[in-house]
Amino acid sequence: MLILTDDQRWDTLWAMPEVRSLLAEHGVTFTRSFVVNPLCCPGRTSILTGQYSHTTGVYSNKGPHGGFPVFDDSTTVATALHDAGYRTGLMGKYLNEYEGTYIPPGWDRWFAAYGSWFYGWTANDQGTVETFGDSVPDYSTNVLASKAVSFIRGTDPAQPLFLYFSPQAPHKPAIPAHGDTDAFASLRPWRPPNYDEADMSDKPRYVRALPHLSHAMASYIDALRVDQYRSLLAVDRAVGRIVSELDATGRLSNTLIAFTSDNGNLWGEHRWEGKLVPYEESIRVPLVVRYDPLVPAPRSDGNLVANIDLAPTFADLSGASLPGMEGRSLVPLLSGESAWRSALLVEHLSLLRVPTYCAVRTRRFIYIRYRTGEV
């Protein structure tokens, strides 16, 4: 089972008590978890295939080098698990530029959200387009959670299942659920040492060119940050509902649950707001894995892991065949082994002022080479 948030930083799990108590306190928290391309669509295709962008061909959220139309979805973790006898279901976001009634191969239950975020959105419900309005019951995270619970409850207990639960939070505009709009009111503004960085002389040209954050931009980032935390509360409750249903249906003791995000997000560090860049806040994501048969007690793991490792993990445990994977199964790490990779590749194709780059992230450092020749 995969629970995938959108644009969630690795350092935000303190605000999600259900994730901490139901997943982290029963599993492994990977403290060095990264994405191999810090953008939504590339990240999600890497999760589905276990492949880098240079293999999937998906480098951005839209054409000509990205988006749903570019992705070859004929062989994914869904097709592999379906062929291995699993009932598969996606509830939430699929890929950028996806819309309509198409259902990709391998999915038995399909409820893919697209259009607006949180309210006023659209979904492909098993081939039928359904629209949602602006009332409280239409809030997307809650609707998706109910669909996820129904999928678990409606699956024959004798059949294994794979659920891909992908809410839109905390991606901006990060609209909170009804009842969460006043949460975190006392949260202090985020001001780490690299916030609105004073000395940019050691940065590449595109970063050096950034002006200091204006008062308006600083206020926007502060407000967005609070709303992102608020929007995660509904996700946290959804995790509680999903785990509760797994328990009630007798599946919890042998189900692997992975909680992660498609990329991170900067809150003014290096004068940047958003993602795309190779800085830690952009490429680092939370990853918590609960799998009771291999993890008898909670612990942390500091090995270098990445989103390309998720598909190999699901394939490994299910006995499914998924060719072409470039990641590695996390099962050895869940079992307590320590020998692992020493470096990860991160790549990005020129987009929104950020030049094309390739980077190597080790346990302590990152080496970045830009197409501009800067290193």
C-alpha positions in Angstrom: 0.0 0.0 0.0 1.2 3.5 -0.9 0.1 6.7 0.7 1.5 9.6 -1.4 1.1 13.3 -0.5 1.9 16.2 -2.8 4.8 18.6 -2.1 5.3 17.6 1.5 8.6 18.3 3.1 10.5 15.6 5.1 10.4 17.7 8.3 6.6 18.0 8.7 5.6 14.7 10.2 5.6 16.2 13.7 2.2 17.7 12.8 0.7 14.3 11.9 -0.1 12.3 15.0 -1.8 9.4 13.3 1.1 8.9 10.9 3.5 8.9 13.9 1.5 6.6 16.1 0.1 4.1 13.5 3.1 4.0 11.1 6.3 5.4 12.5 5.8 3.8 16.0 5.4 0.5 14.3 7.8 0.8 11.4 11.0 2.2 9.9 11.4 6.0 9.4 13.9 6.6 6.6 15.8 9.8 7.5 17.6 10.1 4.2 14.8 9.6 1.7 15.0 11.5 -1.6 13.3 11.9 -5.0 15.4 11.6 -8.2 13.6 14.5 -9.9 12.0 17.1 -7.7 8.7 17.6 -9.6 5.3 16.0 -9.4 4.9 14.1 -12.7 8.5 12.8 -12.9 8.3 11.7 -9.3 5.1 9.8 -9.8 6.2 8.0 -12.9 9.4 7.0 -11.0 7.3 5.6 -8.2 5.1 3.7 -10.7 8.1 2.1 -12.6 11.1 2.2 -10.3 12.9 4.1 -13.1 14.7 7.5 -13.5 13.4 10.2 -15.7 16.1 9.4 -18.3 14.4 6.1 -18.7 10.7 7.0 -18.4 11.3 10.1 -20.6 9.2 12.2 -18.2 11.1 15.2 -17.0 8.3 17.8 -16.4 4.6 18.1 -15.7 3.6 18.8 -19.3 4.9 18.4 -22.9 7.0 18.0 -24.8 9.1 16.3 -22.2 6.5 15.4 -19.5 2.9 15.0 -18.4 0.5 12.1 -18.7 0.6 12.0 -22.6 4.4 11.2 -22.6 4.3 8.4 -20.0 4.1 4.8 -21.2 1.9 3.2 -18.6 1.8 -0.3 -20.2 4.2 -1.7 -17.6 3.9 -0.3 -14.0 3.7 -1.5 -10.5 -0.1 -1.8 -11.1 0.2 -4.1 -14.1 2.8 -6.2 -12.2 0.7 -6.6 -9.1 -2.5 -7.2 -11.0 -0.8 -10.0 -12.9 0.4 -11.4 -9.6 -3.2 -11.7 -8.4 -3.6 -8.5 -6.5 -6.7 -6.3 -6.6 -5.3 -2.8 -7.4 -6.9 0.5 -6.8 -5.9 4.2 -7.2 -7.7 6.9 -5.2 -6.5 10.4 -5.9 -4.1 12.1 -8.2 -2.6 10.1 -11.1 -0.4 12.3 -13.3 -0.3 15.9 -14.4 -2.4 16.6 -17.6 -4.5 13.4 -16.9 -8.2 13.8 -17.4 -11.2 12.1 -19.0 -12.4 8.5 -18.8 -9.2 6.6 -19.7 -8.2 3.9 -17.2 -4.6 2.8 -17.4 -3.7 -0.9 -17.6 -3.5 -2.9 -14.4 -6.0 -1.0 -12.3 -9.1 -2.8 -11.0 -10.6 0.1 -9.1 -10.0 3.6 -10.6 -11.0 6.9 -8.9 -8.6 9.5 -10.3 -9.0 13.1 -9.3 -8.1 16.0 -11.6 -9.0 19.7 -12.3 -9.2 22.1 -9.3 -7.7 21.2 -6.0 -9.7 20.4 -2.8 -13.0 21.8 -3.9 -14.6 22.1 -7.3 -12.7 19.1 -8.7 -13.5 16.2 -11.1 -12.8 12.5 -10.9 -12.9 9.6 -13.3 -14.8 7.0 -11.3 -14.3 3.7 -13.0 -14.8 5.3 -16.5 -17.6 7.8 -15.5 -16.8 11.5 -15.0 -18.0 12.8 -11.6 -17.9 16.4 -10.5 -17.6 17.8 -6.9 -18.7 21.2 -5.7 -17.7 23.6 -2.9 -19.7 22.2 0.0 -18.1 20.5 3.0 -18.8 16.9 1.9 -17.0 17.7 -1.4 -13.6 18.2 0.3 -11.3 16.0 -1.8 -9.1 14.4 0.9 -12.2 13.2 2.8 -13.9 11.9 -0.4 -10.7 10.0 -1.4 -10.3 8.6 2.1 -13.9 7.2 1.9 -13.2 5.7 -1.5 -10.0 4.1 -0.1 -11.8 2.6 2.9 -14.5 1.2 0.6 -11.9 -0.4 -1.6 -10.4 -2.2 1.3 -13.7 -3.2 2.7 -15.0 -4.4 -0.7 -12.0 -6.6 -1.5 -12.4 -10.3 -1.0 -10.4 -11.2 2.2 -8.8 -14.1 0.3 -7.4 -11.7 -2.3 -4.3 -9.5 -1.7 -4.7 -5.8 -2.5 -2.6 -2.8 -3.5 -4.0 0.6 -2.7 -2.5 3.8 -4.0 -4.0 6.6 -2.0 -2.9 10.0 -3.4 -4.5 13.1 -1.9 -3.7 16.5 -3.2 -2.5 18.0 0.1 -0.4 19.9 1.0 0.1 21.2 -2.6 -0.8 24.9 -2.8 -3.4 26.4 -2.5 -3.4 24.0 0.4 -7.0 24.6 1.4 -7.7 23.1 4.8 -10.7 20.9 5.6 -13.7 22.4 7.4 -12.8 22.5 11.1 -9.0 22.8 10.5 -8.9 26.4 9.3 -7.8 27.7 12.8 -5.2 25.0 13.5 -1.5 25.9 14.0 -2.5 29.5 14.7 0.5 29.9 17.0 3.0 28.5 14.6 6.0 30.8 14.4 7.3 32.0 11.0 9.9 29.8 9.4 13.3 31.6 9.7 16.2 29.1 9.4 19.7 30.5 8.7 19.3 30.1 4.9 16.0 31.9 4.8 16.1 34.9 2.4 19.8 34.2 2.3 22.0 37.3 2.7 25.2 36.1 0.9 24.5 34.4 -2.4 28.0 34.6 -3.8 28.5 30.9 -3.7 25.3 30.1 -5.6 24.7 29.5 -9.4 23.7 32.5 -11.5 20.0 31.7 -11.5 19.9 31.7 -7.7 22.2 34.8 -7.4 19.8 36.7 -9.6 16.9 36.3 -7.1 16.0 39.4 -5.2 15.5 39.5 -1.5 12.0 38.3 -0.5 9.6 41.2 -0.4 7.3 41.7 2.5 4.4 40.5 0.4 6.3 37.3 -0.7 7.4 36.6 2.9 3.8 37.0 4.1 2.5 34.7 1.3 5.1 32.0 2.2 4.2 32.2 5.9 0.5 31.9 5.2 1.0 29.0 2.7 3.2 27.1 5.2 0.5 27.3 7.9 -2.2 26.2 5.4 0.0 23.3 4.3 0.2 22.0 7.8 -3.6 22.5 8.2 -4.3 20.6 5.0 -2.2 17.7 6.2 -4.5 17.1 9.2 -7.2 15.7 6.9 -4.6 13.4 5.3 -3.5 12.3 8.8 -7.1 11.4 9.7 -7.4 9.5 6.4 -4.3 7.5 7.4 -6.1 6.6 10.7 -9.2 5.5 8.8 -7.2 3.4 6.3 -5.2 1.6 9.1 -8.4 1.1 11.1 -10.0 -0.6 8.1 -7.0 -2.8 7.4 -7.1 -3.9 11.0 -10.9 -4.5 10.9 -10.6 -6.7 7.8 -7.6 -8.7 9.2 -5.1 -7.3 6.8 -2.9 -5.0 8.9 -0.6 -7.7 10.2 0.7 -8.6 6.7 0.3 -5.4 4.8 3.2 -3.1 3.9 2.2 0.6 4.2 4.6 3.2 2.7 3.9 6.9 3.5 5.9 9.4 1.4 5.6 12.5 -0.9 6.3 13.1 -4.6 8.8 16.0 -3.8 9.6 18.6 -1.2 9.1 22.4 -1.1 11.2 25.4 -0.1 9.7 28.1 2.3 12.1 30.9 1.4 15.4 29.1 1.9 17.9 30.6 -0.6 15.2 33.1 -1.4 13.3 30.4 -3.2 9.6 29.3 -2.9 8.6 26.0 -4.5 10.6 23.0 -5.7 12.6 22.0 -8.8 16.0 23.1 -7.3 18.5 20.5 -6.1 18.5 21.9 -2.5 17.7 19.6 0.4 14.2 21.1 1.0 13.2 20.3 -2.5 14.6 16.7 -3.0 14.2 15.3 0.4 10.8 13.7 1.4 9.3 11.8 4.3 9.3 8.0 4.1 7.8 5.8 6.8 7.3 2.1 6.1 5.3 -0.2 8.4 5.5 -3.9 7.7 4.9 -5.9 10.9 6.4 -9.3 9.7 9.9 -7.7 9.2 9.8 -4.7 11.7 9.0 -5.9 15.2 10.0 -2.5 16.8 10.1 1.1 15.5 13.5 2.4 14.4 15.2 4.9 12.1 17.3 4.1 9.1 19.8 6.6 7.7 20.6 4.8 4.4 20.1 6.6 1.1 16.7 5.6 -0.3 14.6 7.1 -3.0 11.3 7.0 -4.8 12.7 4.6 -7.4 12.9 2.0 -4.6 9.2 1.8 -3.9 8.2 -0.2 -7.0 11.0 -2.8 -6.5 9.8 -3.2 -2.8 6.2 -3.9 -3.8 7.3 -6.2 -6.6 9.7 -8.0 -4.2 7.1 -8.7 -1.5 4.4 -9.7 -3.9 6.6 -11.9 -6.1 5.6 -9.9 -9.1 7.7 -9.3 -12.2 8.4 -5.7 -13.1 11.2 -5.4 -15.7 13.5 -2.4 -16.1 13.5 -1.2 -12.5 16.5 0.9 -11.6 15.8 1.2 -7.9 16.3 -1.4 -5.2 13.9 -3.2 -2.9 13.8 -1.9 0.6 13.1 -5.3 2.0 16.7 -5.9 3.0 16.7 -2.7 5.0 13.4 -3.5 6.6 15.0 -6.8 7.6 17.9 -5.0 9.3 20.7 -5.3 6.8 23.0 -2.3 6.5 24.9 -2.7 3.2 23.4 -0.3 0.8 24.1 2.3 -1.9 26.6 5.2 -1.3 25.1 7.7 -3.7 22.0 8.7 -5.6 21.5 10.5 -9.0 19.2 13.5 -9.1 18.3 15.0 -12.5 16.3 18.0 -13.8 15.5 19.3 -17.3 15.5 23.1 -17.7 12.2 24.6 -16.4 11.0 27.8 -14.8 14.4 29.5 -14.5 16.2 26.4 -13.2 18.8 25.2 -15.7 19.2 21.6 -16.6 21.3 19.8 -14.0 22.5 16.4 -12.8 23.5 15.9 -9.2 24.9 13.2 -7.0 23.7 13.0 -3.4 25.8 11.0 -0.9 25.1 10.6 2.8 26.8 13.9 3.6 27.1 16.0 0.4 25.6 16.8 -2.9 27.6 17.5 -6.1 25.6 19.4 -8.7 26.7 20.1 -12.3 24.5 22.5 -14.4 24.3 22.6 -18.1 25.6 26.2 -17.8 28.9 24.8 -16.8 28.5 25.8 -13.2 29.4 23.3 -10.5 
